Amino acid sequence: MFKSNPHHISHPVVSVIGAGNVGSTLAQRIVEKNLADVILLDVVASRSQGVALDLMQARALENHDRQIIGTDDYTHTKDSDVIVITAGVPRKDGMSRDDLLKINAKIVSEVTLRAISHSPNAVIIVVTNPLDVMTYLTWEISGFATNKVMGMAGVLDASRFQAFIAMELGTSTADINAMVMGGHGDLMVPLPRYSTVSGVPITELMSADAIARLVDRTRNGGAEIVKLLQTGSAYFAPASAAYLMVESILRNRRRIIPAAAYLQGEYGLEGLFMGVPVQLGQEGVDMVVELGLSPEELEALHTSATSVRANIQRLKAIHER
């Protein structure tokens, strides 16, 4: 007699903390691409359980055998390979990412401590805004090595830049690579010289005015969607960006992508997490890649870093009260 046992083969496990739009869509991406089993955790158990049951009922149609469990119990996240923190309050129209600092710091602090108590060897990816300072907070609270904690922002920002380049040139996004550095906010630093179409820098393919327009739209890419949606914020592209990072870790693909990583002197910066190109493998951030930046690009990066540092100081001031 054939005996069914869904746990007879060990699969990677990803715990997604927060079953809002980003977390739920990320869970869908992970299981439907057959990457890993997913624990979808939310403070509202019925929310995570409903999403998990819905996705389980789609398994036969999507032709995969991954498990997904919805829960509010952190013991279910035990021995996760990757923890993705999406929990927090999303932006509303007219609200900056920095406005979220106080409320999301409390949420991220709690979920980090509870998650790592069951998965002390996991790699942590932070998605909650304000991204750079929430990543710093997660690292500080977890006590993890710097390579084990990172933030998802640069992949998303670069993807938006790629999309706008493709729209402008009428070119397939498959041929486009884009690079965006700096904090995940209005002072991010898209790099046209390092953004290419089949290896050709976009500086050779469009005017300076067109590039400036696309750079500005990239910087405001999230706010543009918030304004259009009127309620809520982007989640399809953020989920895809987080998926790419999870995949590079679990499959040890060692992809070079922009992510919020801890800087220890690279680019003349240290003691903060900010978007830079990194090599991402099974141990987390294998290395930070240092690009040759022009004086103007480096100045823009340091201006962005000043804003990130200001948020870190605001965070510390909140904790001291």
Buried (B, 14 or more C-beta within 10 A) or exposed (E): EEEEEEEEEEBBBBBBBBBBBBBBBBBBBBBBBEBBBBBBBBBEBEBBBBBBEEBBEBBEEEEBEBBBBBBBEBEBBEEBBBBBBBBBBBBBEEBEBBBBBEEBBEBBBEBBEBBBEBBEEBBBBBBBBBBBBBBBBBBBBBEBEBBBBBBBBBBBBBBBBBBBBBEBBEBEBEBBBBBBBBBBBBBBBBBBBBBBBEEEEBBEBBEEEBBEBBBEBBBBBBBBBBEEEEEBBBBEBBBBBBBBBBBBBBBEBBBBBBBBBBBEEBBEBEEBBBBBBBBBBBEBBBBBBEBEBEEEBBEBBBEBBEBBBEBBEBBEEEEEE
